[in-house]
Amino acid sequence: MNPTEPKKVLLADDEIYMLRLLEMTFKKGGYQVISCRDGREALAAASAQLPQLIVLDVMMPGLDGLGALRQLKENPATRAIPVVVLTAKGHALTKVEAEASGAALFLAKPFSPNQLLGEVQKLLGSEQS
């Protein structure tokens, strides 16, 4: 990857207002954004575009975030991409399941956009300009 190019972040959330909030947060942080509305779309986009980070909502129609996470981690092309899991239900079981499935970070909604960006920058090991 060219160091001057912005890092690509794939976002998947079926709630349009949450997707827009995530898009604004990451664009403001200097990232290139790929937006998806469900897990299947996210899997296809991740394989095709190989982003540096993926943010998945747990509750999505069709293929949910945890199902998509498991498939991403089974695919050699996407296995190493860090995945952040977001959920409106902050149940301990969901967090345990997300981490067991390979999530790099788990955040319960509502969360601070600045906190999310800070955690992402730590995960990616660099600051975006």
Secondary structure as UniProt FT lines:
FT   TURN            3..4
FT   STRAND          8..12
FT   HELIX           16..28
FT   TURN            29..30
FT   STRAND          32..36
FT   HELIX           39..49
FT   STRAND          53..57
FT   HELIX           65..74
FT   TURN            76..80
FT   STRAND          83..87
FT   HELIX           92..100
FT   TURN            101..102
FT   STRAND          105..108
FT   HELIX           113..124
//
